[in-house]
Structures are given as C-alpha cells and as structure tokens.
Amino acid sequence: MGPQSTPDLSTPASPLSLSTIAVVGLGTMGTGIAEVLTRAGREVIGIDTDETAARQAVATLEAATARAVARERITERERQDILARFRTFTDLQAAADADLVIEVVPEDYELKRQVFAGLDAVVRADTILATGTNALSVTRLAADSQRPERVLGVHFFNPAPAMKLVEVVSSVLTAPTAVAAVTELARDLGKDPIAVGDRPGFVADGLLFGYLNQAAAMYEARYATREDIDAAMRLGCGLPMGPLALLDLIGVDTARTVLEAMYAESQDRLHAPAPILGQLAEAGLTGRKAGRGFYTYDAPGSGTAVPDAESPAAADELAAGRTVSSVGVAGSGTMASGIAEVFAKAGFKVVLAARSLEKAEKAKARIAKSLGRSVDKGRLTAEARDTTLASITPAGALDAFADVDLAVEAVAEDLAVKQELFRTLDKVCKPGAILATTTSSLPVVACARATSRPEDVIGMHFFNPAPAMKLVEVVRTVLTADDVHATVRAVCAKVRKHPVDCGDRAGFIVNALLFPYLNNAIKMVEEHYASLDDIDAAMKLGGGYPMGPFELLDVVGLDVSLAIEKVLHAEFRDPGLAPAPLLEHLVAAGCLGRKTGRGFREYARR
C-alpha cells in the first residue's frame, strides 16, 4: 500500500465514523462495553479465544436486554435488533473490517502487546486501536505498534452500562483525529468523556487506588476492623461502598497490579502496595471472584458476604457500662448546637454551656430553627419539637455541668483551649462522669492528661451536620477505661448513630483516608495533568463520590483542610502526605473556600 493510501491521522479533520467496533476480551468489562455499543446502534464484533467466554457474553447480553424489555425500556423488536448486532469470534481476523478495536484483555503488558501485534496484521490502516488498560503504559503499547498515531486508551468503568465516565487517554504519539472520534463516540453512547494524558491510573483510579491502598494498610496494622473502616467511609463521606469491600469487588490482584504501576512511576510510598494485598493475591484470595478476600462470600462471584472468623460477635455489645441520663455540651457553634440537638431528640436532659448565657441562648435558638425546619418537612411533630427544646438548658458557665453523666466538648480545634476546658471539667463534673472531646485531629490523650481522671476521657468525633450524619468515631486512648468505651458505644446507639472504634492517632479513620486523597487531587492540578472540573467529574461519575474533591475542599474550608494535612504529615512523617504547595498558597492568599467567596473556585457573595 503506497504512502498516498495511508490516512494522515495527525492532522485535524472531521471525526472518523466508528460504526463497526471490535471488542477483544469478553470478560465482565468487555461484555459490558459490547452491551453499551450494541444498544447505541453499533455493529459489535466480540472476540475471545475462550469459546465459553464468548457464549457467556451472548447470554449476558440476552439477559440484560430481556430485563430491559420487562421494564419497558426497550421493545422486543429493539431487543432482537440489539442481539443481531453482536457477533462473537475466537480469532483476531474477525476485526479486519472494524473502524475501532477496544481491547480489554487481562492487565498483562506482554499479552496486550501480542493482541496489538495481531491487530496490526489484520486491521485497516485507518482503524483506531484502543486499550482499556488503567495501569499499563498506553505510550509503550503505541510505540510497539506499527502505527502509533492511531493508538489511544479508552477507559470505561465497571459496570460499563451504568457508569457514565469514560477516560480518553492520549499518548504523545496519538493523532488528534483519533481522540476526537473516540470522544464523539463516547458522547453518542451517553457517556461523559474526559481527556487525560498517559499515566498509571489516569484520573479516577489514580486517586482511588491510593486511597484503597491506605485503607488496606490501616486494616493490616489492626488500627480498625474491616467493618469499621468500611462503615466510616460510607457514613462519614457518603461513599457507595467502603474501601475494603470495593477492593474485593475490583479484585485484590488487579488493585495490586495498578498500584505497582503507579508506584513505579511516582515512587510515592502511598502507592507502594500494602503487603496484605500481595499476601491475599498470592494465596488466591482475590475478592468476590474467588469467594474470599478481605471478606468471605457465600460463593465465588457472589456479592453476599457471610460471617467468618473476623466478624464482630454480638456479645461485644453487651459489656457493662455506666448510666447516662444527662449530657453537658460545651460550645456555641454549629457543631455544639448540632450535638445538643442530637442528644435532646433522643430523650437526654441536655445542658448547653457557652462562654456567656447570651451565646448559649443563641445556640439554643439555632436548634429551635433546625427543629422547626424538621416540623415544616413533616419529619417531626410540633409536640416533639417542644419536648426536645424543653429538655435543653442553656448556661453561661461550665459549673452547670456539676450533675451531668457525660460532658462533650465542641469548642475550637486548639489544643491549649481544649486542655484548659478539660481542667475545668475535671473540677466541676461529678466522679464517674465521662468526659468526651469531639476533636477531629488533636490527640485525645493530651486532653485526658489535663485531668486527674484520664481513664474517664474518650473521643467522640461527630460529623457535621451532627443531626444528619450517622457516624461517630469512638476514640480510645491507652488510658480509657473499658466501661467508658462500652458506655459511649451504647450512648451512640441510643442517639441513633453508628459508632466505629479507632485508636488515638491523627485523622482517626475518615480524615486519615480522606485528606491524602484530597491532597493528591490538588497535586494533579499542580502538575497540569487534569482540570478541576475533569477531576471532580471523574470522581463523581467514575467513583460514585457525592462531591468531587475540589467541591469538598471548598465546602470544608481550605484552612481547615491544610491544618489537617499538616497534622497528618507531622504524625506519620511520610513525604507523600506533605500538603500540596497550591493549597498553602491559596490559604496564604485568604482564599479559604465558600466561606470567603473564593477557594479553588469563585462563589457568589451572599
């Protein structure tokens, strides 16, 4: 074929028509992509050397389309048309007429290179070759191909029919027309494509897998149970799954492969796979597909976890505790009033103490407004509102805590301020009263040591807004008494919160896993790898996060975020935890997020 007959993919042109598409590898992801394509009217050539996999792909498509007919989303005629557009083969020669080939074979570079070499021999000169990898080098695959300008990455998320995100990955060799054609295809499929460069994990997995790795390391260190780690991230961050359950879904071996690739490029210790990932993978305990990973499942491939040797015993909840009928809440801010509301609604007598009676009364007025909104929405009766408010007594001094059974402080996140408050609580609270701090980043034991009864001191980290958020991190120090711990867990249950146990170290569970992820997102922007909007979209659409990292940072406050990052870095001494310079610069400039009208984004002044 002469030079004039070879299309020039390197110059801008109208996007190529991609009507016939081959999918190589008919596992879960390949089958899902085939379903998306056939439903969108494309002719799909499914290729897998395993005839069983090919038959299973057809059966899966038949079942999925049958469900769609039953739900009246498509007609039977449309279903038959979809099925007719999907043909399966066991030889790469079947891709000869394809406009685009998407390979989704296992994450092994040599295997993928062989597939691309085979495709080079059979496809047309203008056929685009796409790899579905999320860990291996697209650039290397392109360089080893006969026509590197037509090679790119197209990363769907599992399950492909449901997940909206598609990362379109260019190497330095990829022609703009190939990128434009695949991007237009993704939009036509009803997906939201984002353009990214070639690095392991790209945007979504690049941020996700570092977080998953840290969760695995946290579990391996026995800092918290698998159930508590997963519950903390679901309830504290609104995530659809906890990290360890997600690792089991993804595949422990797959996660390890992605992390190895990320670490090889970044040399960031946060990406160095936690040893437990290797141990589980080498033992064949790769997650749901094997029937066992971090959790045990009722059968290989099942998503139903069953009790095993690590499952918490019901007897653990029966430990003897202390009686709590009255609660003191110290503070006048949003968190203090929210916590007071939580206790009052659960039937406790509450003393709400602030630095002055006026501040305490304003805090109670804030609670009255909150309860009023609940009444307006039909979530609370007027009678229940009045009963709740009547159980709250505002006070202008901590002396009012003389008879409370549990004192909870929710004052400024300043150790000296908290220690002084605990010295006062030690003097005014009766013997046997439990003293709790709501700190999210300071050492609980430092508050305990400010008293003469450190065994009575514990952390109760509520999340904002306290009335709505279900999680409480229960933080034991090495000095906390067993009955104090048991009492606080029982109190959490009574106020309808979910307690998770963790030790007294920076960040506890949620912040220790959340803020390194947020910091890494900032680093992506610093490195000009992706935009704020693309990163936020990637994590919402590809990871199921309720908010993108930059949306969340602006809501939390950049100054608060920086303070937590500094505490984590000081505690763990890991260079990868050092706050991103961009975050420090924005804080220094007074750009603190929504509260100042400008953070990573600008907001309208109220």
C-alpha positions as CSV (number, residue, x, y, z in Angstrom):
1,M,0.0,0.0,0.0
2,G,1.6,3.3,-1.1
3,P,2.0,6.4,1.1
4,Q,-0.9,8.2,-0.5
5,S,-3.3,5.5,0.5
6,T,-2.4,5.7,4.2
7,P,-4.7,8.2,6.1
8,D,-3.0,11.0,7.8
9,L,-4.4,10.8,11.3
10,S,-2.0,13.5,12.6
11,T,-3.9,16.5,11.1
12,P,-7.1,17.9,12.3
13,A,-10.2,16.6,10.4
14,S,-13.8,15.7,11.0
15,P,-14.1,12.8,13.5
16,L,-13.9,9.4,11.9
17,S,-17.1,7.4,11.6
18,L,-17.0,4.5,14.0
19,S,-19.9,2.3,13.1
20,T,-18.3,-1.2,13.4
21,I,-16.4,-1.8,16.6
22,A,-14.5,-4.9,17.7
23,V,-14.2,-5.7,21.4
24,V,-11.3,-8.0,22.2
25,G,-11.7,-9.8,25.6
26,L,-15.2,-10.8,26.7
27,G,-14.9,-10.8,30.4
28,T,-17.1,-8.6,32.6
29,M,-15.8,-5.3,31.2
30,G,-15.7,-6.4,27.6
31,T,-19.2,-7.7,27.8
32,G,-20.4,-4.5,29.4
33,I,-18.8,-2.4,26.7
34,A,-20.3,-4.6,24.0
35,E,-23.7,-4.1,25.5
36,V,-23.3,-0.3,25.6
37,L,-22.2,-0.3,21.9
38,T,-24.9,-2.5,20.6
39,R,-27.6,-0.6,22.4
40,A,-26.3,2.6,20.8
41,G,-26.7,1.1,17.3
42,R,-23.1,0.0,16.6
43,E,-22.2,-3.3,14.9
44,V,-20.1,-5.1,17.5
45,I,-17.6,-7.9,16.8
46,G,-16.8,-9.7,20.1
47,I,-13.5,-11.6,20.1
48,D,-12.3,-14.0,22.8
49,T,-10.1,-17.1,22.4
50,D,-12.2,-18.8,25.0
51,E,-15.4,-20.0,23.4
52,T,-17.0,-20.3,26.9
53,A,-16.4,-16.6,27.5
54,A,-17.9,-15.7,24.1
55,R,-21.0,-17.8,24.8
56,Q,-21.3,-16.2,28.3
57,A,-21.1,-12.7,26.8
58,V,-24.0,-13.5,24.5
59,A,-26.0,-15.0,27.4
60,T,-25.3,-11.9,29.5
61,L,-26.5,-9.6,26.7
62,E,-29.6,-11.7,26.2
63,A,-30.4,-11.5,29.9
64,A,-29.7,-7.7,30.1
65,T,-31.9,-6.9,27.2
66,A,-34.7,-9.2,28.4
67,R,-34.7,-7.3,31.7
68,A,-34.9,-4.0,29.7
69,V,-37.9,-5.3,27.8
70,A,-39.6,-6.4,31.1
71,R,-39.0,-2.9,32.5
72,E,-40.4,-1.4,29.3
73,R,-37.2,0.4,28.5
74,I,-37.0,-1.2,25.0
75,T,-39.4,-3.1,22.8
76,E,-38.9,-6.8,21.9
77,R,-38.1,-5.7,18.3
78,E,-35.4,-3.4,19.6
79,R,-34.0,-6.2,21.7
80,Q,-33.8,-8.5,18.7
81,D,-32.0,-5.8,16.7
82,I,-29.5,-5.3,19.5
83,L,-28.8,-9.0,19.7
84,A,-28.4,-9.2,15.9
85,R,-25.7,-6.5,16.1
86,F,-23.5,-8.6,18.3
87,R,-21.4,-11.4,16.8
88,T,-18.7,-13.4,18.5
89,F,-15.5,-14.9,17.2
90,T,-12.4,-16.6,18.5
91,D,-9.9,-15.2,16.1
92,L,-8.5,-11.6,15.7
93,Q,-9.0,-11.9,11.9
94,A,-12.7,-11.1,12.7
95,A,-11.6,-7.5,13.4
96,A,-10.5,-6.9,9.8
97,D,-13.4,-4.6,9.0
98,A,-13.6,-2.8,12.3
99,D,-13.4,1.0,12.5
100,L,-12.3,0.8,16.1
101,V,-10.9,-2.0,18.2
102,I,-11.2,-1.9,22.0
103,E,-9.0,-4.5,23.8
104,V,-9.9,-5.4,27.4
105,V,-7.8,-8.5,27.9
106,P,-6.2,-9.0,31.4
107,E,-3.7,-6.4,32.7
108,D,-0.5,-8.1,31.4
109,Y,1.7,-6.0,29.1
110,E,3.0,-8.9,27.0
111,L,-0.5,-10.2,26.4
112,K,-1.7,-6.8,25.3
113,R,1.3,-6.3,23.1
114,Q,0.6,-9.6,21.4
115,V,-3.0,-8.5,20.8
116,F,-1.9,-5.2,19.3
117,A,0.7,-7.0,17.1
118,G,-2.0,-9.4,15.9
119,L,-4.4,-6.5,15.1
120,D,-1.7,-4.6,13.2
121,A,-1.6,-7.5,10.8
122,V,-5.3,-7.6,10.1
123,V,-7.0,-4.2,10.5
124,R,-7.2,-1.3,8.0
125,A,-4.6,1.5,8.1
126,D,-7.3,3.9,9.5
127,T,-8.6,1.7,12.2
128,I,-8.2,3.1,15.7
129,L,-6.8,0.8,18.3
130,A,-7.8,1.4,21.9
131,T,-6.6,-0.2,25.1
132,G,-8.9,-0.5,28.1
133,T,-5.9,-0.6,30.5
134,N,-5.9,1.6,33.6
135,A,-2.4,0.6,34.8
136,L,-0.2,-0.1,31.9
137,S,1.5,2.4,29.6
138,V,-0.5,3.5,26.6
139,T,2.6,5.2,25.2
140,R,4.6,1.9,25.3
141,L,1.8,0.0,23.6
142,A,1.6,2.7,20.9
143,A,5.4,2.8,20.4
144,D,5.4,-1.0,19.9
145,S,2.6,-0.7,17.4
146,Q,3.1,-0.3,13.6
147,R,1.0,2.9,13.6
148,P,1.4,4.6,17.0
149,E,-0.7,7.6,15.9
150,R,-3.9,5.5,15.9
151,V,-3.4,4.0,19.4
152,L,-5.0,5.5,22.5
153,G,-6.7,4.5,25.7
154,V,-10.4,4.3,26.3
155,H,-11.1,3.5,30.0
156,F,-14.7,2.5,30.8
157,F,-15.8,2.0,34.4
158,N,-17.5,-1.1,35.8
159,P,-20.3,-1.8,35.3
160,A,-19.9,-0.2,31.8
161,P,-23.7,0.1,31.1
162,A,-24.3,2.1,34.2
163,M,-21.2,4.2,34.8
164,K,-21.1,7.5,32.9
165,L,-17.4,8.2,32.9
166,V,-15.0,7.4,30.1
167,E,-11.4,8.5,30.2
168,V,-10.0,9.1,26.7
169,V,-6.2,8.7,27.1
170,S,-3.7,10.2,24.6
171,S,-0.1,9.4,24.4
172,V,2.4,11.9,22.9
173,L,2.1,9.9,19.7
174,T,-1.8,9.9,19.4
175,A,-3.4,11.8,16.5
176,P,-6.0,14.4,17.4
177,T,-8.5,13.0,14.9
178,A,-8.4,9.6,16.7
179,V,-9.0,11.3,20.1
180,A,-11.9,13.4,18.5
181,A,-13.5,10.3,17.0
182,V,-13.4,8.3,20.2
183,T,-14.6,11.3,22.3
184,E,-17.5,11.8,20.0
185,L,-18.3,8.1,20.2
186,A,-18.3,8.2,24.0
187,R,-20.8,11.1,23.9
188,D,-23.0,9.3,21.4
189,L,-23.0,6.4,23.9
190,G,-24.5,8.7,26.5
191,K,-21.2,8.8,28.4
192,D,-19.2,11.8,29.8
193,P,-15.7,11.6,28.3
194,I,-12.7,13.4,29.8
195,A,-9.4,13.8,28.0
196,V,-6.3,12.8,30.0
197,G,-2.7,12.0,29.5
198,D,-0.9,8.7,29.9
199,R,0.0,7.9,33.5
200,P,-0.9,4.9,35.6
201,G,-4.5,5.0,37.0
202,F,-5.3,8.2,34.9
203,V,-7.5,10.5,37.0
204,A,-10.2,8.4,38.8
205,D,-8.1,5.3,39.5
206,G,-5.0,7.4,40.1
207,L,-6.8,9.0,43.1
208,L,-9.0,6.0,44.0
209,F,-6.3,3.3,44.3
210,G,-4.0,5.4,46.6
211,Y,-7.0,5.7,49.0
212,L,-7.8,2.0,48.7
213,N,-4.1,1.2,49.4
214,Q,-4.1,3.3,52.6
215,A,-7.3,1.6,53.8
216,A,-5.7,-1.8,53.3
217,A,-2.6,-0.7,55.2
218,M,-4.8,0.7,58.0
219,Y,-6.6,-2.7,58.3
220,E,-3.3,-4.6,58.1
221,A,-2.0,-2.5,61.0
222,R,-5.1,-3.6,63.0
223,Y,-5.9,0.1,63.7
224,A,-9.5,-0.6,63.0
225,T,-11.7,-3.6,61.9
226,R,-12.6,-4.0,58.2
227,E,-16.3,-3.4,59.1
228,D,-15.4,-0.1,60.9
229,I,-13.2,1.1,58.1
230,D,-15.8,0.5,55.5
231,A,-18.7,1.9,57.7
232,A,-16.6,5.0,58.5
233,M,-16.1,5.9,54.8
234,R,-19.7,5.1,53.8
235,L,-21.3,7.1,56.6
236,G,-18.6,9.7,57.0
237,C,-18.1,10.5,53.3
238,G,-21.3,9.3,51.7
239,L,-19.4,6.8,49.5
240,P,-21.4,3.9,48.0
241,M,-19.0,1.3,49.2
242,G,-16.3,1.0,51.8
243,P,-12.7,0.7,50.6
244,L,-12.1,-2.9,51.6
245,A,-15.4,-4.1,50.1
246,L,-14.5,-2.2,47.0
247,L,-11.1,-3.9,46.8
248,D,-12.9,-7.2,46.9
249,L,-15.2,-6.1,44.1
250,I,-12.3,-4.8,41.9
251,G,-10.1,-7.8,42.7
252,V,-7.2,-7.7,45.1
253,D,-4.8,-8.9,42.4
254,T,-6.0,-6.1,40.0
255,A,-5.6,-3.5,42.7
256,R,-2.0,-4.7,43.4
257,T,-1.2,-4.5,39.7
258,V,-2.4,-0.9,39.4
259,L,-0.6,0.2,42.5
260,E,2.7,-1.4,41.3
261,A,2.4,0.5,38.1
262,M,1.6,3.7,40.0
263,Y,4.5,3.3,42.4
264,A,6.9,2.5,39.5
265,E,6.2,6.0,38.1
266,S,5.6,8.1,41.2
267,Q,7.9,6.4,43.8
268,D,5.4,7.7,46.3
269,R,5.2,5.4,49.3
270,L,1.4,6.0,49.4
271,H,1.3,4.0,46.1
272,A,3.6,1.2,47.3
273,P,1.1,-1.8,47.6
274,A,0.3,-2.7,51.2
275,P,1.9,-6.1,51.9
276,I,-1.5,-7.6,52.7
277,L,-2.5,-7.1,49.0
278,G,0.3,-9.3,47.9
279,Q,-0.4,-11.9,50.6
280,L,-4.0,-12.2,49.7
281,A,-3.3,-12.2,45.9
282,E,-0.7,-14.9,46.2
283,A,-3.0,-17.0,48.3
284,G,-5.7,-16.8,45.7
285,L,-7.9,-14.7,48.0
286,T,-8.6,-12.1,45.3
287,G,-12.0,-11.0,46.5
288,R,-15.5,-11.7,45.3
289,K,-14.4,-13.6,42.2
290,A,-12.6,-16.1,44.4
291,G,-15.3,-16.2,47.1
292,R,-12.9,-14.6,49.7
293,G,-10.7,-11.6,50.0
294,F,-11.0,-9.1,52.9
295,Y,-14.4,-10.6,53.4
296,T,-15.8,-14.1,52.9
297,Y,-18.6,-14.6,50.3
298,D,-21.2,-17.3,50.0
299,A,-19.8,-18.4,46.6
300,P,-17.2,-17.3,44.1
301,G,-18.6,-14.4,42.1
302,S,-21.2,-13.6,44.7
303,G,-21.5,-10.2,46.4
304,T,-23.1,-11.6,49.5
305,A,-20.7,-11.6,52.4
306,V,-21.1,-14.2,55.1
307,P,-19.8,-14.3,58.7
308,D,-16.3,-15.6,59.2
309,A,-13.7,-15.7,62.0
310,E,-13.2,-11.9,61.8
311,S,-16.9,-11.0,62.0
312,P,-17.8,-9.0,65.1
313,A,-19.5,-11.0,67.8
314,A,-22.8,-9.8,69.2
315,A,-21.5,-10.4,72.7
316,D,-19.1,-7.5,72.2
317,E,-22.0,-5.1,72.5
318,L,-23.0,-6.4,75.9
319,A,-20.1,-5.1,78.0
320,A,-21.3,-3.4,81.2
321,G,-21.3,0.4,81.2
322,R,-22.3,3.4,83.2
323,T,-25.7,5.0,83.4
324,V,-26.1,8.2,81.3
325,S,-29.3,10.2,81.5
326,S,-28.0,13.8,81.4
327,V,-25.4,15.3,79.0
328,G,-23.5,18.5,79.0
329,V,-22.4,20.1,75.7
330,A,-19.7,22.8,75.8
331,G,-19.6,25.2,72.9
332,S,-21.9,27.6,71.0
333,G,-21.0,26.9,67.4
334,T,-22.7,24.8,64.7
335,M,-21.2,21.5,65.9
336,A,-22.1,22.1,69.6
337,S,-25.7,23.0,68.8
338,G,-26.0,20.0,66.5
339,I,-24.7,17.6,69.1
340,A,-27.0,19.1,71.7
341,E,-29.9,18.7,69.3
342,V,-29.0,15.0,68.7
343,F,-28.9,14.2,72.5
344,A,-32.1,16.1,73.2
345,K,-34.1,14.4,70.4
346,A,-33.0,11.1,71.9
347,G,-34.5,11.9,75.3
348,F,-31.5,13.0,77.2
349,K,-31.5,16.1,79.5
350,V,-29.0,18.5,78.0
351,V,-27.1,21.4,79.5
352,L,-25.7,23.6,76.7
353,A,-22.9,25.8,78.1
354,A,-21.1,28.6,76.4
355,R,-18.8,31.4,77.4
356,S,-21.9,33.5,78.2
357,L,-25.5,32.9,78.7
358,E,-26.3,35.0,75.6
359,K,-24.2,32.7,73.4
360,A,-25.8,29.7,74.9
361,E,-29.3,31.1,74.2
362,K,-28.3,31.9,70.6
363,A,-27.1,28.3,70.2
364,K,-30.5,27.0,71.6
365,A,-32.2,29.4,69.1
366,R,-30.3,27.8,66.3
367,I,-31.5,24.4,67.5
368,A,-35.1,25.7,67.5
369,K,-34.7,26.8,63.9
370,S,-33.4,23.4,62.9
371,L,-36.2,21.6,64.7
372,G,-38.7,24.0,63.0
373,R,-37.4,23.0,59.6
374,S,-37.9,19.4,60.5
375,V,-41.5,20.1,61.5
376,D,-42.1,22.0,58.2
377,K,-40.8,19.0,56.3
378,G,-43.0,16.6,58.3
379,R,-40.1,14.8,59.9
380,L,-41.0,15.9,63.4
381,T,-44.2,16.8,65.2
382,A,-44.7,20.2,66.9
383,E,-45.1,18.4,70.2
384,A,-41.8,16.5,69.8
385,R,-40.1,19.8,68.9
386,D,-41.4,21.5,72.0
387,T,-40.4,18.5,74.2
388,T,-36.9,18.5,72.7
389,L,-36.4,22.2,73.3
390,A,-37.7,21.9,76.9
391,S,-35.0,19.4,77.6
392,I,-32.2,21.8,76.7
393,T,-31.0,24.2,79.4
394,P,-28.6,27.0,78.3
395,A,-25.9,28.0,80.7
396,G,-23.2,30.7,80.7
397,A,-20.6,28.6,82.6
398,L,-19.3,25.1,82.9
399,D,-20.4,25.0,86.6
400,A,-23.8,23.9,85.2
401,F,-22.2,20.5,84.4
402,A,-22.0,19.5,88.1
403,D,-24.6,16.7,87.7
404,V,-24.2,15.6,84.1
405,D,-23.3,12.0,83.4
406,L,-21.5,12.8,80.1
407,A,-19.8,16.0,79.2
408,V,-19.0,16.6,75.5
409,E,-16.8,19.5,74.4
410,A,-17.2,21.0,70.9
411,V,-15.0,24.1,71.2
412,A,-12.3,25.5,68.9
413,E,-9.8,23.0,67.5
414,D,-7.0,24.4,69.6
415,L,-5.2,22.0,72.0
416,A,-4.4,24.7,74.6
417,V,-8.1,25.8,74.6
418,K,-9.3,22.2,75.0
419,Q,-6.8,21.3,77.7
420,E,-7.9,24.3,79.7
421,L,-11.6,23.3,79.3
422,F,-10.8,19.7,80.4
423,R,-9.1,21.1,83.6
424,T,-12.3,22.9,84.3
425,L,-14.5,19.8,83.6
426,D,-12.2,17.8,85.9
427,K,-13.1,20.2,88.7
428,V,-16.8,20.7,88.1
429,C,-18.0,17.3,86.9
430,K,-19.0,14.6,89.5
431,P,-16.9,11.5,90.0
432,G,-17.8,8.9,87.4
433,A,-18.9,11.4,84.7
434,I,-17.5,10.6,81.3
435,L,-15.6,13.5,79.6
436,A,-15.5,13.4,75.8
437,T,-13.8,15.5,73.1
438,T,-15.1,16.0,69.6
439,T,-11.7,16.7,68.2
440,S,-11.0,15.6,64.6
441,S,-7.2,16.0,64.6
442,L,-5.8,16.6,68.1
443,P,-4.5,13.9,70.4
444,V,-7.3,12.8,72.8
445,V,-4.7,11.6,75.4
446,A,-3.4,15.2,75.6
447,C,-6.9,16.3,76.8
448,A,-7.1,13.3,79.1
449,R,-3.8,14.1,80.8
450,A,-5.1,17.6,81.6
451,T,-7.4,15.9,84.1
452,S,-6.9,13.8,87.2
453,R,-9.0,11.0,85.7
454,P,-7.7,10.2,82.3
455,E,-9.5,6.8,82.4
456,D,-12.8,8.7,82.1
457,V,-11.8,10.6,78.9
458,I,-12.6,9.4,75.4
459,G,-13.1,10.9,71.9
460,M,-16.5,11.2,70.3
461,H,-15.9,12.6,66.8
462,F,-19.3,13.6,65.4
463,F,-19.5,14.7,61.8
464,N,-21.1,17.9,60.5
465,P,-24.1,18.4,60.4
466,A,-24.4,16.3,63.5
467,P,-28.2,15.8,63.3
468,A,-27.9,14.3,59.8
469,M,-24.6,12.5,59.8
470,K,-24.8,8.9,61.2
471,L,-21.2,8.3,62.0
472,V,-19.4,8.8,65.3
473,E,-15.7,7.8,65.6
474,V,-15.2,6.5,69.2
475,V,-11.5,7.1,70.1
476,R,-9.9,5.2,72.9
477,T,-6.7,6.3,74.4
478,V,-4.3,3.8,76.1
479,L,-5.8,5.1,79.4
480,T,-9.5,4.9,78.6
481,A,-11.4,2.5,80.9
482,D,-13.4,-0.4,79.3
483,D,-16.7,0.7,80.9
484,V,-16.3,4.2,79.5
485,H,-15.8,2.8,76.0
486,A,-18.8,0.5,76.4
487,T,-21.0,3.3,77.7
488,V,-20.1,5.6,74.8
489,R,-20.9,2.9,72.3
490,A,-24.3,2.3,74.0
491,V,-25.0,6.1,74.0
492,C,-24.2,6.3,70.3
493,A,-26.8,3.5,69.6
494,K,-29.4,5.4,71.7
495,V,-28.9,8.6,69.7
496,R,-29.1,6.5,66.5
497,K,-25.6,7.0,65.4
498,H,-23.2,4.3,64.1
499,P,-20.1,4.1,66.3
500,V,-16.7,2.9,64.9
501,D,-13.8,2.2,67.1
502,C,-10.3,3.6,66.4
503,G,-7.1,4.4,68.3
504,D,-5.8,7.8,69.3
505,R,-3.8,8.9,66.3
506,A,-4.0,11.7,63.8
507,G,-7.0,11.7,61.5
508,F,-8.6,8.7,63.1
509,I,-10.2,6.7,60.2
510,V,-12.1,9.1,58.0
511,N,-9.7,12.1,57.8
512,A,-6.6,9.8,57.7
513,L,-8.0,8.3,54.5
514,L,-9.9,11.3,53.0
515,F,-7.3,14.0,53.2
516,P,-4.4,12.3,51.4
517,Y,-6.8,11.6,48.6
518,L,-7.8,15.3,48.5
519,N,-4.1,16.3,48.6
520,N,-3.3,14.0,45.7
521,A,-6.1,15.7,43.7
522,I,-4.5,19.1,44.3
523,K,-1.2,17.7,43.1
524,M,-2.8,16.6,39.8
525,V,-3.9,20.1,39.2
526,E,-0.4,21.5,40.2
527,E,1.1,19.1,37.6
528,H,-1.3,20.3,34.9
529,Y,-2.4,16.7,34.4
530,A,-6.2,17.5,34.6
531,S,-8.5,20.4,35.3
532,L,-10.6,21.0,38.5
533,D,-13.7,20.2,36.5
534,D,-12.4,17.0,35.0
535,I,-11.1,15.7,38.3
536,D,-14.4,16.5,40.1
537,A,-16.4,14.9,37.3
538,A,-14.1,11.8,37.3
539,M,-14.6,11.1,41.0
540,K,-18.4,11.7,40.9
541,L,-19.0,9.7,37.7
542,G,-16.3,7.1,38.0
543,G,-16.1,6.6,41.7
544,G,-19.6,7.4,42.9
545,Y,-18.4,10.2,45.2
546,P,-21.2,12.6,46.2
547,M,-18.9,15.5,45.7
548,G,-15.7,16.0,43.7
549,P,-12.5,16.7,45.7
550,F,-12.4,20.4,44.9
551,E,-16.1,20.9,45.7
552,L,-15.5,19.2,49.0
553,L,-12.3,21.1,49.8
554,D,-14.2,24.4,49.2
555,V,-17.0,23.3,51.5
556,V,-14.8,22.1,54.3
557,G,-12.6,25.1,54.1
558,L,-9.1,25.3,52.7
559,D,-7.6,26.5,56.0
560,V,-9.3,23.5,57.9
561,S,-8.0,21.1,55.2
562,L,-4.5,22.5,55.4
563,A,-4.5,22.2,59.2
564,I,-5.5,18.5,59.0
565,E,-2.9,17.8,56.3
566,K,-0.2,19.3,58.5
567,V,-1.2,17.2,61.4
568,L,-1.2,14.0,59.3
569,H,2.2,14.9,57.9
570,A,3.6,15.6,61.3
571,E,2.3,12.3,62.8
572,F,3.2,9.9,60.0
573,R,6.3,11.7,58.6
574,D,5.5,10.4,55.1
575,P,6.8,12.8,52.4
576,G,3.7,11.9,50.3
577,L,1.5,13.5,53.0
578,A,3.2,16.9,52.8
579,P,0.5,19.5,52.0
580,A,0.4,20.5,48.3
581,P,2.0,23.9,47.8
582,L,-1.0,25.1,45.9
583,L,-3.2,24.5,49.0
584,E,-0.7,26.5,51.2
585,H,-0.7,29.4,48.6
586,L,-4.4,29.7,48.5
587,V,-4.7,29.7,52.3
588,A,-2.0,32.4,52.5
589,A,-3.9,34.5,50.0
590,G,-7.1,34.2,52.1
591,C,-8.9,32.0,49.6
592,L,-10.5,29.6,52.0
593,G,-13.4,28.3,50.0
594,R,-17.1,29.0,50.1
595,K,-16.9,30.9,53.4
596,T,-14.7,33.6,51.8
597,G,-16.3,33.5,48.3
598,R,-13.2,32.0,46.7
599,G,-11.2,28.8,47.1
600,F,-10.4,26.6,44.2
601,R,-13.5,28.2,42.6
602,E,-15.2,31.5,42.9
603,Y,-18.7,31.8,44.6
604,A,-21.3,34.5,44.5
605,R,-21.3,36.6,47.6
606,R,-24.4,36.3,49.8
